[in-house]
Amino acid sequence: MLRIHIYKDAKKEFRWRIKRSGRVLADSGEGYKTRAKLDRTLSNDDKRKQLDEIVSRENQVITRSLSEYVKAQKALKANPAQISQ
């Protein structure tokens, strides 16, 4: 599941991370003095497009990995002798 995690860093500034399955896909790279400034940044159309591109690329990787896994499983079922090699 994809999540946006908003938190305060050691300097008490607000930051964000996008995570999937515990893996960080993107982060703010900078702290924001107020939550309102962070929210304005995340609602900015250009920033939203960037984040959407990151999510899209990640979904493509997951889809490709899943299809490769399914192909490998089918190949192993078709030829179980490959397992011992």
Protein Blocks (a to p, Z undefined) as FASTA:
>chain_A
ZZddddddfkopacddddeehiafbdehiacfbfklmmmmmmpmklmmmmmmmmmmmmmm
mmmmmmmmmmmmmmmmmmmmlmmZZ
